[in-house]
């Protein structure tokens, strides 16, 4: 299963707006994506409740996993999104 490590770019971490943007991207992704501090703790990135329950802070490193057709593309797109400061986006 492909994995990717990324450092969260939003200063407040994955709360409210950044979490919503992640969930929207994961929902549109061509393969199911999971996120967590470790692979064992990973939750579906399509669930805003699950994502926010992780309590991931800004600057923290997370692991993204995906499986199936389009997994590498999904990971690249979501890693690029999460590395940005999503709090300052309009």
PDB file of N, CA, C and O in Angstrom, chain B, residues numbered from 101:
ATOM      1  N   UNK B 101       0.853  -1.171   0.000  1.00  0.00           N
ATOM      2  CA  UNK B 101       0.000   0.000   0.000  1.00  0.00           C
ATOM      3  C   UNK B 101       0.900   1.236   0.000  1.00  0.00           C
ATOM      4  O   UNK B 101       1.764   1.368   0.867  1.00  0.00           O
ATOM      5  N   UNK B 102       0.709   2.136  -0.954  1.00  0.00           N
ATOM      6  CA  UNK B 102       1.520   3.354  -0.998  1.00  0.00           C
ATOM      7  C   UNK B 102       1.282   4.242   0.223  1.00  0.00           C
ATOM      8  O   UNK B 102       0.158   4.359   0.710  1.00  0.00           O
ATOM      9  N   UNK B 103       2.343   4.857   0.702  1.00  0.00           N
ATOM     10  CA  UNK B 103       2.245   5.796   1.823  1.00  0.00           C
ATOM     11  C   UNK B 103       3.027   7.055   1.497  1.00  0.00           C
ATOM     12  O   UNK B 103       3.898   7.061   0.627  1.00  0.00           O
ATOM     13  N   UNK B 104       2.704   8.104   2.202  1.00  0.00           N
ATOM     14  CA  UNK B 104       3.418   9.377   2.044  1.00  0.00           C
ATOM     15  C   UNK B 104       3.398  10.077   3.386  1.00  0.00           C
ATOM     16  O   UNK B 104       2.372  10.097   4.066  1.00  0.00           O
ATOM     17  N   UNK B 105       4.538  10.656   3.775  1.00  0.00           N
ATOM     18  CA  UNK B 105       4.636  11.461   4.994  1.00  0.00           C
ATOM     19  C   UNK B 105       4.584  12.927   4.591  1.00  0.00           C
ATOM     20  O   UNK B 105       5.186  13.335   3.598  1.00  0.00           O
ATOM     21  N   UNK B 106       3.854  13.712   5.377  1.00  0.00           N
ATOM     22  CA  UNK B 106       3.735  15.139   5.092  1.00  0.00           C
ATOM     23  C   UNK B 106       3.636  15.901   6.407  1.00  0.00           C
ATOM     24  O   UNK B 106       3.050  15.418   7.377  1.00  0.00           O
ATOM     25  N   UNK B 107       4.217  17.095   6.426  1.00  0.00           N
ATOM     26  CA  UNK B 107       4.128  17.976   7.587  1.00  0.00           C
ATOM     27  C   UNK B 107       2.972  18.939   7.367  1.00  0.00           C
ATOM     28  O   UNK B 107       2.870  19.570   6.315  1.00  0.00           O
ATOM     29  N   UNK B 108       2.106  19.048   8.359  1.00  0.00           N
ATOM     30  CA  UNK B 108       0.918  19.906   8.259  1.00  0.00           C
ATOM     31  C   UNK B 108       1.352  21.373   8.221  1.00  0.00           C
ATOM     32  O   UNK B 108       2.042  21.845   9.124  1.00  0.00           O
ATOM     33  N   UNK B 109       0.945  22.086   7.175  1.00  0.00           N
ATOM     34  CA  UNK B 109       1.335  23.471   6.983  1.00  0.00           C
ATOM     35  C   UNK B 109       0.469  24.484   7.706  1.00  0.00           C
ATOM     36  O   UNK B 109       0.915  25.601   7.970  1.00  0.00           O
ATOM     37  N   UNK B 110      -0.759  24.117   8.032  1.00  0.00           N
ATOM     38  CA  UNK B 110      -1.662  25.042   8.736  1.00  0.00           C
ATOM     39  C   UNK B 110      -1.234  25.171  10.190  1.00  0.00           C
ATOM     40  O   UNK B 110      -1.030  24.169  10.875  1.00  0.00           O
ATOM     41  N   UNK B 111      -1.100  26.395  10.654  1.00  0.00           N
ATOM     42  CA  UNK B 111      -0.626  26.648  12.017  1.00  0.00           C
ATOM     43  C   UNK B 111      -1.525  26.040  13.088  1.00  0.00           C
ATOM     44  O   UNK B 111      -1.032  25.599  14.126  1.00  0.00           O
ATOM     45  N   UNK B 112      -2.829  26.011  12.854  1.00  0.00           N
ATOM     46  CA  UNK B 112      -3.750  25.458  13.847  1.00  0.00           C
ATOM     47  C   UNK B 112      -3.972  23.963  13.659  1.00  0.00           C
ATOM     48  O   UNK B 112      -4.740  23.356  14.405  1.00  0.00           O
ATOM     49  N   UNK B 113      -3.326  23.375  12.693  1.00  0.00           N
ATOM     50  CA  UNK B 113      -3.478  21.944  12.459  1.00  0.00           C
ATOM     51  C   UNK B 113      -4.730  21.625  11.675  1.00  0.00           C
ATOM     52  O   UNK B 113      -5.248  22.463  10.936  1.00  0.00           O
ATOM     53  N   UNK B 114      -5.211  20.405  11.842  1.00  0.00           N
ATOM     54  CA  UNK B 114      -6.382  19.958  11.081  1.00  0.00           C
ATOM     55  C   UNK B 114      -7.664  20.192  11.869  1.00  0.00           C
ATOM     56  O   UNK B 114      -8.290  19.257  12.369  1.00  0.00           O
ATOM     57  N   UNK B 115      -8.031  21.447  11.963  1.00  0.00           N
ATOM     58  CA  UNK B 115      -9.260  21.850  12.629  1.00  0.00           C
ATOM     59  C   UNK B 115     -10.100  22.635  11.630  1.00  0.00           C
ATOM     60  O   UNK B 115      -9.562  23.295  10.741  1.00  0.00           O
ATOM     61  N   UNK B 116     -11.400  22.563  11.777  1.00  0.00           N
ATOM     62  CA  UNK B 116     -12.374  23.332  11.001  1.00  0.00           C
ATOM     63  C   UNK B 116     -12.055  23.404   9.505  1.00  0.00           C
ATOM     64  O   UNK B 116     -12.222  22.415   8.790  1.00  0.00           O
ATOM     65  N   UNK B 117     -11.599  24.564   9.029  1.00  0.00           N
ATOM     66  CA  UNK B 117     -11.412  24.775   7.596  1.00  0.00           C
ATOM     67  C   UNK B 117     -10.389  23.819   6.977  1.00  0.00           C
ATOM     68  O   UNK B 117     -10.695  23.202   5.957  1.00  0.00           O
ATOM     69  N   UNK B 118      -9.192  23.669   7.546  1.00  0.00           N
ATOM     70  CA  UNK B 118      -8.238  22.726   6.944  1.00  0.00           C
ATOM     71  C   UNK B 118      -8.777  21.290   6.893  1.00  0.00           C
ATOM     72  O   UNK B 118      -8.542  20.580   5.915  1.00  0.00           O
ATOM     73  N   UNK B 119      -9.484  20.866   7.915  1.00  0.00           N
ATOM     74  CA  UNK B 119     -10.055  19.517   7.927  1.00  0.00           C
ATOM     75  C   UNK B 119     -11.110  19.381   6.837  1.00  0.00           C
ATOM     76  O   UNK B 119     -11.174  18.356   6.158  1.00  0.00           O
ATOM     77  N   UNK B 120     -11.931  20.402   6.668  1.00  0.00           N
ATOM     78  CA  UNK B 120     -12.963  20.364   5.624  1.00  0.00           C
ATOM     79  C   UNK B 120     -12.338  20.255   4.241  1.00  0.00           C
ATOM     80  O   UNK B 120     -12.803  19.484   3.401  1.00  0.00           O
ATOM     81  N   UNK B 121     -11.281  21.030   4.008  1.00  0.00           N
ATOM     82  CA  UNK B 121     -10.608  20.987   2.705  1.00  0.00           C
ATOM     83  C   UNK B 121      -9.975  19.619   2.455  1.00  0.00           C
ATOM     84  O   UNK B 121     -10.002  19.121   1.330  1.00  0.00           O
ATOM     85  N   UNK B 122      -9.408  19.012   3.491  1.00  0.00           N
ATOM     86  CA  UNK B 122      -8.853  17.669   3.371  1.00  0.00           C
ATOM     87  C   UNK B 122      -9.957  16.670   3.016  1.00  0.00           C
ATOM     88  O   UNK B 122      -9.794  15.867   2.097  1.00  0.00           O
ATOM     89  N   UNK B 123     -11.058  16.717   3.728  1.00  0.00           N
ATOM     90  CA  UNK B 123     -12.170  15.785   3.491  1.00  0.00           C
ATOM     91  C   UNK B 123     -12.710  15.943   2.068  1.00  0.00           C
ATOM     92  O   UNK B 123     -13.006  14.949   1.404  1.00  0.00           O
ATOM     93  N   UNK B 124     -12.839  17.170   1.604  1.00  0.00           N
ATOM     94  CA  UNK B 124     -13.315  17.401   0.232  1.00  0.00           C
ATOM     95  C   UNK B 124     -12.356  16.793  -0.788  1.00  0.00           C
ATOM     96  O   UNK B 124     -12.790  16.157  -1.748  1.00  0.00           O
ATOM     97  N   UNK B 125     -11.051  16.987  -0.582  1.00  0.00           N
ATOM     98  CA  UNK B 125     -10.055  16.440  -1.499  1.00  0.00           C
ATOM     99  C   UNK B 125     -10.046  14.916  -1.450  1.00  0.00           C
ATOM    100  O   UNK B 125      -9.943  14.260  -2.487  1.00  0.00           O
ATOM    101  N   UNK B 126     -10.151  14.355  -0.257  1.00  0.00           N
ATOM    102  CA  UNK B 126     -10.150  12.896  -0.117  1.00  0.00           C
ATOM    103  C   UNK B 126     -11.398  12.279  -0.747  1.00  0.00           C
ATOM    104  O   UNK B 126     -11.328  11.203  -1.341  1.00  0.00           O
ATOM    105  N   UNK B 127     -12.519  12.947  -0.619  1.00  0.00           N
ATOM    106  CA  UNK B 127     -13.764  12.461  -1.205  1.00  0.00           C
ATOM    107  C   UNK B 127     -13.671  12.447  -2.727  1.00  0.00           C
ATOM    108  O   UNK B 127     -14.220  11.553  -3.371  1.00  0.00           O
ATOM    109  N   UNK B 128     -12.988  13.422  -3.305  1.00  0.00           N
ATOM    110  CA  UNK B 128     -12.835  13.508  -4.754  1.00  0.00           C
ATOM    111  C   UNK B 128     -11.683  12.653  -5.290  1.00  0.00           C
ATOM    112  O   UNK B 128     -11.556  12.483  -6.502  1.00  0.00           O
ATOM    113  N   UNK B 129     -10.852  12.119  -4.406  1.00  0.00           N
ATOM    114  CA  UNK B 129      -9.675  11.347  -4.816  1.00  0.00           C
ATOM    115  C   UNK B 129     -10.082  10.052  -5.517  1.00  0.00           C
ATOM    116  O   UNK B 129     -11.136   9.486  -5.230  1.00  0.00           O
ATOM    117  N   UNK B 130      -9.234   9.588  -6.442  1.00  0.00           N
ATOM    118  CA  UNK B 130      -9.553   8.370  -7.183  1.00  0.00           C
ATOM    119  C   UNK B 130      -9.363   7.078  -6.375  1.00  0.00           C
ATOM    120  O   UNK B 130      -9.725   5.999  -6.846  1.00  0.00           O
ATOM    121  N   UNK B 131      -8.802   7.179  -5.170  1.00  0.00           N
ATOM    122  CA  UNK B 131      -8.581   6.000  -4.318  1.00  0.00           C
ATOM    123  C   UNK B 131      -8.865   6.384  -2.871  1.00  0.00           C
ATOM    124  O   UNK B 131      -8.693   7.545  -2.499  1.00  0.00           O
ATOM    125  N   UNK B 132      -9.298   5.426  -2.045  1.00  0.00           N
ATOM    126  CA  UNK B 132      -9.552   5.722  -0.634  1.00  0.00           C
ATOM    127  C   UNK B 132      -8.268   6.124   0.090  1.00  0.00           C
ATOM    128  O   UNK B 132      -7.251   5.436  -0.006  1.00  0.00           O
ATOM    129  N   UNK B 133      -8.324   7.243   0.815  1.00  0.00           N
ATOM    130  CA  UNK B 133      -7.155   7.776   1.526  1.00  0.00           C
ATOM    131  C   UNK B 133      -7.420   7.712   3.024  1.00  0.00           C
ATOM    132  O   UNK B 133      -8.532   7.963   3.487  1.00  0.00           O
ATOM    133  N   UNK B 134      -6.361   7.366   3.778  1.00  0.00           N
ATOM    134  CA  UNK B 134      -6.419   7.354   5.245  1.00  0.00           C
ATOM    135  C   UNK B 134      -5.317   8.267   5.760  1.00  0.00           C
ATOM    136  O   UNK B 134      -4.305   8.463   5.086  1.00  0.00           O
ATOM    137  N   UNK B 135      -5.508   8.829   6.957  1.00  0.00           N
ATOM    138  CA  UNK B 135      -4.549   9.744   7.555  1.00  0.00           C
ATOM    139  C   UNK B 135      -4.403   9.432   9.044  1.00  0.00           C
ATOM    140  O   UNK B 135      -5.373   9.079   9.715  1.00  0.00           O
ATOM    141  N   UNK B 136      -3.181   9.568   9.546  1.00  0.00           N
ATOM    142  CA  UNK B 136      -2.926   9.375  10.967  1.00  0.00           C
ATOM    143  C   UNK B 136      -1.488   9.713  11.308  1.00  0.00           C
ATOM    144  O   UNK B 136      -0.678   9.984  10.420  1.00  0.00           O
ATOM    145  N   UNK B 137      -1.173   9.698  12.582  1.00  0.00           N
ATOM    146  CA  UNK B 137       0.219   9.901  12.992  1.00  0.00           C
ATOM    147  C   UNK B 137       1.063   8.691  12.605  1.00  0.00           C
ATOM    148  O   UNK B 137       2.252   8.808  12.309  1.00  0.00           O
ATOM    149  N   UNK B 138       0.416   7.524  12.613  1.00  0.00           N
ATOM    150  CA  UNK B 138       1.030   6.274  12.183  1.00  0.00           C
ATOM    151  C   UNK B 138       0.025   5.549  11.296  1.00  0.00           C
ATOM    152  O   UNK B 138      -1.159   5.889  11.277  1.00  0.00           O
ATOM    153  N   UNK B 139       0.505   4.550  10.563  1.00  0.00           N
ATOM    154  CA  UNK B 139      -0.421   3.772   9.737  1.00  0.00           C
ATOM    155  C   UNK B 139      -1.450   3.051  10.597  1.00  0.00           C
ATOM    156  O   UNK B 139      -2.612   2.922  10.213  1.00  0.00           O
ATOM    157  N   UNK B 140      -1.012   2.580  11.764  1.00  0.00           N
ATOM    158  CA  UNK B 140      -1.911   1.833  12.646  1.00  0.00           C
ATOM    159  C   UNK B 140      -3.055   2.694  13.184  1.00  0.00           C
ATOM    160  O   UNK B 140      -4.139   2.181  13.462  1.00  0.00           O
ATOM    161  N   UNK B 141      -2.819   3.991  13.332  1.00  0.00           N
ATOM    162  CA  UNK B 141      -3.815   4.913  13.876  1.00  0.00           C
ATOM    163  C   UNK B 141      -4.645   5.580  12.790  1.00  0.00           C
ATOM    164  O   UNK B 141      -5.562   6.338  13.105  1.00  0.00           O
ATOM    165  N   UNK B 142      -4.352   5.320  11.523  1.00  0.00           N
ATOM    166  CA  UNK B 142      -4.976   6.034  10.413  1.00  0.00           C
ATOM    167  C   UNK B 142      -6.487   5.859  10.371  1.00  0.00           C
ATOM    168  O   UNK B 142      -7.016   4.779  10.638  1.00  0.00           O
ATOM    169  N   UNK B 143      -7.166   6.948  10.030  1.00  0.00           N
ATOM    170  CA  UNK B 143      -8.625   6.985   9.901  1.00  0.00           C
ATOM    171  C   UNK B 143      -8.972   7.402   8.473  1.00  0.00           C
ATOM    172  O   UNK B 143      -8.131   7.973   7.780  1.00  0.00           O
ATOM    173  N   UNK B 144     -10.186   7.130   8.029  1.00  0.00           N
ATOM    174  CA  UNK B 144     -10.587   7.566   6.690  1.00  0.00           C
ATOM    175  C   UNK B 144     -10.523   9.095   6.569  1.00  0.00           C
ATOM    176  O   UNK B 144     -11.089   9.817   7.390  1.00  0.00           O
ATOM    177  N   UNK B 145      -9.837   9.564   5.552  1.00  0.00           N
ATOM    178  CA  UNK B 145      -9.710  11.006   5.341  1.00  0.00           C
ATOM    179  C   UNK B 145     -10.995  11.624   4.816  1.00  0.00           C
ATOM    180  O   UNK B 145     -11.067  12.842   4.655  1.00  0.00           O
ATOM    181  N   UNK B 146     -11.998  10.823   4.550  1.00  0.00           N
ATOM    182  CA  UNK B 146     -13.289  11.330   4.081  1.00  0.00           C
ATOM    183  C   UNK B 146     -14.235  11.638   5.232  1.00  0.00           C
ATOM    184  O   UNK B 146     -15.346  12.116   5.002  1.00  0.00           O
ATOM    185  N   UNK B 147     -13.819  11.374   6.461  1.00  0.00           N
ATOM    186  CA  UNK B 147     -14.665  11.614   7.627  1.00  0.00           C
ATOM    187  C   UNK B 147     -14.126  12.799   8.432  1.00  0.00           C
ATOM    188  O   UNK B 147     -13.079  12.690   9.070  1.00  0.00           O
ATOM    189  N   UNK B 148     -14.831  13.920   8.404  1.00  0.00           N
ATOM    190  CA  UNK B 148     -14.354  15.100   9.123  1.00  0.00           C
ATOM    191  C   UNK B 148     -14.295  14.841  10.627  1.00  0.00           C
ATOM    192  O   UNK B 148     -13.398  15.339  11.308  1.00  0.00           O
ATOM    193  N   UNK B 149     -15.229  14.080  11.139  1.00  0.00           N
ATOM    194  CA  UNK B 149     -15.224  13.766  12.565  1.00  0.00           C
ATOM    195  C   UNK B 149     -13.994  12.938  12.936  1.00  0.00           C
ATOM    196  O   UNK B 149     -13.337  13.207  13.941  1.00  0.00           O
ATOM    197  N   UNK B 150     -13.689  11.935  12.120  1.00  0.00           N
ATOM    198  CA  UNK B 150     -12.515  11.092  12.376  1.00  0.00           C
ATOM    199  C   UNK B 150     -11.229  11.899  12.265  1.00  0.00           C
ATOM    200  O   UNK B 150     -10.327  11.753  13.090  1.00  0.00           O
ATOM    201  N   UNK B 151     -11.142  12.747  11.249  1.00  0.00           N
ATOM    202  CA  UNK B 151      -9.937  13.568  11.049  1.00  0.00           C
ATOM    203  C   UNK B 151      -9.738  14.513  12.231  1.00  0.00           C
ATOM    204  O   UNK B 151      -8.633  14.603  12.767  1.00  0.00           O
ATOM    205  N   UNK B 152     -10.776  15.209  12.637  1.00  0.00           N
ATOM    206  CA  UNK B 152     -10.651  16.162  13.739  1.00  0.00           C
ATOM    207  C   UNK B 152     -10.395  15.458  15.071  1.00  0.00           C
ATOM    208  O   UNK B 152      -9.765  16.031  15.959  1.00  0.00           O
ATOM    209  N   UNK B 153     -10.875  14.231  15.217  1.00  0.00           N
ATOM    210  CA  UNK B 153     -10.644  13.498  16.468  1.00  0.00           C
ATOM    211  C   UNK B 153      -9.176  13.135  16.665  1.00  0.00           C
ATOM    212  O   UNK B 153      -8.760  12.832  17.783  1.00  0.00           O
ATOM    213  N   UNK B 154      -8.392  13.162  15.600  1.00  0.00           N
ATOM    214  CA  UNK B 154      -6.960  12.886  15.726  1.00  0.00           C
ATOM    215  C   UNK B 154      -6.233  14.006  16.466  1.00  0.00           C
ATOM    216  O   UNK B 154      -5.196  13.762  17.083  1.00  0.00           O
ATOM    217  N   UNK B 155      -6.759  15.221  16.414  1.00  0.00           N
ATOM    218  CA  UNK B 155      -6.139  16.350  17.101  1.00  0.00           C
ATOM    219  C   UNK B 155      -4.763  16.686  16.563  1.00  0.00           C
ATOM    220  O   UNK B 155      -3.854  16.986  17.336  1.00  0.00           O
ATOM    221  N   UNK B 156      -4.596  16.642  15.259  1.00  0.00           N
ATOM    222  CA  UNK B 156      -3.299  16.888  14.634  1.00  0.00           C
ATOM    223  C   UNK B 156      -2.995  18.378  14.634  1.00  0.00           C
ATOM    224  O   UNK B 156      -3.797  19.192  14.176  1.00  0.00           O
ATOM    225  N   UNK B 157      -1.819  18.721  15.157  1.00  0.00           N
ATOM    226  CA  UNK B 157      -1.397  20.112  15.291  1.00  0.00           C
ATOM    227  C   UNK B 157      -0.594  20.577  14.073  1.00  0.00           C
ATOM    228  O   UNK B 157      -0.082  19.765  13.302  1.00  0.00           O
ATOM    229  N   UNK B 158      -0.497  21.881  13.922  1.00  0.00           N
ATOM    230  CA  UNK B 158       0.327  22.459  12.874  1.00  0.00           C
ATOM    231  C   UNK B 158       1.783  22.067  13.067  1.00  0.00           C
ATOM    232  O   UNK B 158       2.275  22.036  14.194  1.00  0.00           O
ATOM    233  N   UNK B 159       2.471  21.767  11.979  1.00  0.00           N
ATOM    234  CA  UNK B 159       3.869  21.373  12.033  1.00  0.00           C
ATOM    235  C   UNK B 159       4.088  19.907  12.359  1.00  0.00           C
ATOM    236  O   UNK B 159       5.221  19.426  12.340  1.00  0.00           O
ATOM    237  N   UNK B 160       3.015  19.200  12.655  1.00  0.00           N
ATOM    238  CA  UNK B 160       3.118  17.773  12.978  1.00  0.00           C
ATOM    239  C   UNK B 160       3.204  16.956  11.689  1.00  0.00           C
ATOM    240  O   UNK B 160       2.602  17.316  10.678  1.00  0.00           O
ATOM    241  N   UNK B 161       3.947  15.872  11.731  1.00  0.00           N
ATOM    242  CA  UNK B 161       4.051  14.990  10.568  1.00  0.00           C
ATOM    243  C   UNK B 161       2.985  13.906  10.644  1.00  0.00           C
ATOM    244  O   UNK B 161       2.757  13.314  11.699  1.00  0.00           O
ATOM    245  N   UNK B 162       2.337  13.656   9.515  1.00  0.00           N
ATOM    246  CA  UNK B 162       1.315  12.618   9.431  1.00  0.00           C
ATOM    247  C   UNK B 162       1.672  11.644   8.322  1.00  0.00           C
ATOM    248  O   UNK B 162       2.507  11.925   7.462  1.00  0.00           O
ATOM    249  N   UNK B 163       1.016  10.493   8.367  1.00  0.00           N
ATOM    250  CA  UNK B 163       1.184   9.476   7.340  1.00  0.00           C
ATOM    251  C   UNK B 163      -0.121   9.372   6.567  1.00  0.00           C
ATOM    252  O   UNK B 163      -1.194   9.224   7.151  1.00  0.00           O
ATOM    253  N   UNK B 164      -0.014   9.452   5.259  1.00  0.00           N
ATOM    254  CA  UNK B 164      -1.156   9.246   4.371  1.00  0.00           C
ATOM    255  C   UNK B 164      -0.998   7.884   3.712  1.00  0.00           C
ATOM    256  O   UNK B 164       0.105   7.524   3.301  1.00  0.00           O
ATOM    257  N   UNK B 165      -2.064   7.132   3.604  1.00  0.00           N
ATOM    258  CA  UNK B 165      -2.039   5.866   2.883  1.00  0.00           C
ATOM    259  C   UNK B 165      -3.208   5.832   1.912  1.00  0.00           C
ATOM    260  O   UNK B 165      -4.252   6.438   2.151  1.00  0.00           O
ATOM    261  N   UNK B 166      -3.018   5.121   0.825  1.00  0.00           N
ATOM    262  CA  UNK B 166      -4.090   4.944  -0.163  1.00  0.00           C
ATOM    263  C   UNK B 166      -3.877   3.604  -0.837  1.00  0.00           C
ATOM    264  O   UNK B 166      -2.757   3.095  -0.887  1.00  0.00           O
ATOM    265  N   UNK B 167      -4.946   3.040  -1.349  1.00  0.00           N
ATOM    266  CA  UNK B 167      -4.852   1.747  -1.998  1.00  0.00           C
ATOM    267  C   UNK B 167      -5.770   1.727  -3.203  1.00  0.00           C
ATOM    268  O   UNK B 167      -6.876   2.267  -3.169  1.00  0.00           O
ATOM    269  N   UNK B 168      -5.303   1.102  -4.264  1.00  0.00           N
ATOM    270  CA  UNK B 168      -6.119   0.966  -5.459  1.00  0.00           C
ATOM    271  C   UNK B 168      -5.637   1.852  -6.586  1.00  0.00           C
ATOM    272  O   UNK B 168      -4.620   2.536  -6.476  1.00  0.00           O
ATOM    273  N   UNK B 169      -6.387   1.824  -7.673  1.00  0.00           N
ATOM    274  CA  UNK B 169      -6.059   2.644  -8.844  1.00  0.00           C
ATOM    275  C   UNK B 169      -6.073   4.113  -8.466  1.00  0.00           C
ATOM    276  O   UNK B 169      -7.015   4.585  -7.830  1.00  0.00           O
ATOM    277  N   UNK B 170      -5.040   4.833  -8.850  1.00  0.00           N
ATOM    278  CA  UNK B 170      -4.965   6.255  -8.566  1.00  0.00           C
ATOM    279  C   UNK B 170      -4.416   6.585  -7.190  1.00  0.00           C
ATOM    280  O   UNK B 170      -4.462   7.744  -6.776  1.00  0.00           O
ATOM    281  N   UNK B 171      -3.897   5.595  -6.468  1.00  0.00           N
ATOM    282  CA  UNK B 171      -3.411   5.826  -5.101  1.00  0.00           C
ATOM    283  C   UNK B 171      -2.264   6.828  -5.067  1.00  0.00           C
ATOM    284  O   UNK B 171      -2.256   7.726  -4.225  1.00  0.00           O
ATOM    285  N   UNK B 172      -1.305   6.689  -5.961  1.00  0.00           N
ATOM    286  CA  UNK B 172      -0.149   7.603  -5.962  1.00  0.00           C
ATOM    287  C   UNK B 172      -0.586   9.037  -6.269  1.00  0.00           C
ATOM    288  O   UNK B 172      -0.097   9.984  -5.652  1.00  0.00           O
ATOM    289  N   UNK B 173      -1.492   9.191  -7.204  1.00  0.00           N
ATOM    290  CA  UNK B 173      -2.011  10.518  -7.547  1.00  0.00           C
ATOM    291  C   UNK B 173      -2.751  11.124  -6.365  1.00  0.00           C
ATOM    292  O   UNK B 173      -2.565  12.297  -6.042  1.00  0.00           O
ATOM    293  N   UNK B 174      -3.584  10.326  -5.726  1.00  0.00           N
ATOM    294  CA  UNK B 174      -4.342  10.805  -4.566  1.00  0.00           C
ATOM    295  C   UNK B 174      -3.396  11.261  -3.467  1.00  0.00           C
ATOM    296  O   UNK B 174      -3.599  12.324  -2.881  1.00  0.00           O
ATOM    297  N   UNK B 175      -2.366  10.474  -3.178  1.00  0.00           N
ATOM    298  CA  UNK B 175      -1.416  10.832  -2.127  1.00  0.00           C
ATOM    299  C   UNK B 175      -0.654  12.110  -2.474  1.00  0.00           C
ATOM    300  O   UNK B 175      -0.470  12.976  -1.619  1.00  0.00           O
ATOM    301  N   UNK B 176      -0.215  12.227  -3.716  1.00  0.00           N
ATOM    302  CA  UNK B 176       0.522  13.424  -4.131  1.00  0.00           C
ATOM    303  C   UNK B 176      -0.338  14.675  -4.001  1.00  0.00           C
ATOM    304  O   UNK B 176       0.127  15.698  -3.498  1.00  0.00           O
ATOM    305  N   UNK B 177      -1.576  14.602  -4.449  1.00  0.00           N
ATOM    306  CA  UNK B 177      -2.476  15.759  -4.402  1.00  0.00           C
ATOM    307  C   UNK B 177      -2.796  16.160  -2.958  1.00  0.00           C
ATOM    308  O   UNK B 177      -2.775  17.345  -2.623  1.00  0.00           O
ATOM    309  N   UNK B 178      -3.087  15.189  -2.120  1.00  0.00           N
ATOM    310  CA  UNK B 178      -3.453  15.497  -0.738  1.00  0.00           C
ATOM    311  C   UNK B 178      -2.238  15.938   0.067  1.00  0.00           C
ATOM    312  O   UNK B 178      -2.356  16.809   0.929  1.00  0.00           O
ATOM    313  N   UNK B 179      -1.072  15.354  -0.197  1.00  0.00           N
ATOM    314  CA  UNK B 179       0.154  15.793   0.486  1.00  0.00           C
ATOM    315  C   UNK B 179       0.455  17.249   0.134  1.00  0.00           C
ATOM    316  O   UNK B 179       0.836  18.034   1.002  1.00  0.00           O
ATOM    317  N   UNK B 180       0.286  17.607  -1.129  1.00  0.00           N
ATOM    318  CA  UNK B 180       0.522  18.988  -1.545  1.00  0.00           C
ATOM    319  C   UNK B 180      -0.458  19.938  -0.850  1.00  0.00           C
ATOM    320  O   UNK B 180      -0.075  21.032  -0.435  1.00  0.00           O
ATOM    321  N   UNK B 181      -1.696  19.529  -0.726  1.00  0.00           N
ATOM    322  CA  UNK B 181      -2.712  20.341  -0.051  1.00  0.00           C
ATOM    323  C   UNK B 181      -2.358  20.545   1.419  1.00  0.00           C
ATOM    324  O   UNK B 181      -2.373  21.672   1.913  1.00  0.00           O
ATOM    325  N   UNK B 182      -2.041  19.461   2.112  1.00  0.00           N
ATOM    326  CA  UNK B 182      -1.781  19.540   3.553  1.00  0.00           C
ATOM    327  C   UNK B 182      -0.506  20.308   3.894  1.00  0.00           C
ATOM    328  O   UNK B 182      -0.384  20.837   4.999  1.00  0.00           O
ATOM    329  N   UNK B 183       0.426  20.376   2.978  1.00  0.00           N
ATOM    330  CA  UNK B 183       1.675  21.086   3.260  1.00  0.00           C
ATOM    331  C   UNK B 183       1.499  22.604   3.196  1.00  0.00           C
ATOM    332  O   UNK B 183       2.388  23.343   3.621  1.00  0.00           O
ATOM    333  N   UNK B 184       0.376  23.076   2.676  1.00  0.00           N
ATOM    334  CA  UNK B 184       0.086  24.512   2.582  1.00  0.00           C
ATOM    335  C   UNK B 184      -0.566  25.017   3.871  1.00  0.00           C
ATOM    336  O   UNK B 184      -1.104  24.236   4.656  1.00  0.00           O
ATOM    337  N   UNK B 185      -0.508  26.337   4.075  1.00  0.00           N
ATOM    338  CA  UNK B 185      -1.214  26.962   5.192  1.00  0.00           C
ATOM    339  C   UNK B 185      -2.653  27.190   4.736  1.00  0.00           C
ATOM    340  O   UNK B 185      -2.958  28.207   4.113  1.00  0.00           O
ATOM    341  N   UNK B 186      -3.522  26.258   5.044  1.00  0.00           N
ATOM    342  CA  UNK B 186      -4.902  26.310   4.581  1.00  0.00           C
ATOM    343  C   UNK B 186      -5.752  27.317   5.353  1.00  0.00           C
ATOM    344  O   UNK B 186      -6.883  27.603   4.958  1.00  0.00           O
ATOM    345  N   UNK B 187      -5.220  27.852   6.444  1.00  0.00           N
ATOM    346  CA  UNK B 187      -5.957  28.849   7.214  1.00  0.00           C
ATOM    347  C   UNK B 187      -5.985  30.196   6.519  1.00  0.00           C
ATOM    348  O   UNK B 187      -6.927  30.969   6.692  1.00  0.00           O
ATOM    349  N   UNK B 188      -4.958  30.482   5.734  1.00  0.00           N
ATOM    350  CA  UNK B 188      -4.866  31.798   5.100  1.00  0.00           C
ATOM    351  C   UNK B 188      -5.467  31.825   3.708  1.00  0.00           C
ATOM    352  O   UNK B 188      -5.528  32.882   3.081  1.00  0.00           O
ATOM    353  N   UNK B 189      -5.918  30.660   3.208  1.00  0.00           N
ATOM    354  CA  UNK B 189      -6.511  30.608   1.862  1.00  0.00           C
ATOM    355  C   UNK B 189      -7.865  31.325   1.886  1.00  0.00           C
ATOM    356  O   UNK B 189      -8.584  31.304   2.884  1.00  0.00           O
ATOM    357  N   UNK B 190      -8.177  31.940   0.787  1.00  0.00           N
ATOM    358  CA  UNK B 190      -9.461  32.659   0.693  1.00  0.00           C
ATOM    359  C   UNK B 190     -10.592  31.748   0.381  1.00  0.00           C
ATOM    360  O   UNK B 190     -11.733  32.196   0.270  1.00  0.00           O
TER     361      UNK B 190
END
